Amino acid sequence: MSAGIILIGPPGVGKGTQAQLLTERRGLVHLSSGDIFRAEIASQSDLGRLAKRYIDEGRLVPNGITIEMMAKRLRTGEVRRNGFILDGFPRTVRQAEALDDDFGDLDLTLMGVVSLTASDDTILQRLAERGRADDDIETVRRRLQVFREETAPVIEHYKGKGIYRPVNSDQTIENVFSDIEECLGQ
Ligand code: ADP
């Protein structure tokens, strides 16, 4: 049985940064749905071409495609040996339910669902500094709205399971990381 973490939170809250630290210090495999989509776009695959249309508009890529893509990554031997961090997935309740089913099939378990929060000011500032193609103000506004409508209910999904761990991301990278370590139990 292999164990992992879900990092959840709005765009720009620092999920990628913390996932990278968790990878370096705990050896977990980082599975970022956004990074995987961007790699597909770069390689000009059919999946990449399809995903790009949604990503450029700040909309979610359809559930079926996203679930299949992530399930494939979760099925690897590397994940089984080292454990995993899910970053950007699940982003809808439908994805969370599909993941629950997959976990049973794949013999995977969750150490915790870490929910990162920060003020809107902090988020907008971090996104402005990052300046990715989909970080223009209109697309960001759409992504924040999608987060409130589609992803906030995912947090409720995990609250009921006793593995929900809120962490304040409005502090230094190291302090956020040590809060995550603490709430994961070491
Ligand atoms: P951020 O978390 O900073 O918004 P990501 O790199 O996680 O950025 O995601 C970028 C885009 O990729 C999203 O706006 C969305 O279009 C798409 N995407 C990423 N993960 C998912 C997912 N789980 N379901 C649907 N679309 C996704």
Boltz pocket constraint, residues with backbone or C-beta under 6 A from the ligand:
constraints:
  - pocket:
      binder: B
      contacts: [[A, 9], [A, 10], [A, 11], [A, 12], [A, 15], [A, 33], [A, 34], [A, 35], [A, 37], [A, 51], [A, 54], [A, 55], [A, 56], [A, 58], [A, 59], [A, 60], [A, 61], [A, 62], [A, 66], [A, 87], [A, 88], [A, 89], [A, 90], [A, 91], [A, 92], [A, 95], [A, 143]]
      max_distance: 6.0
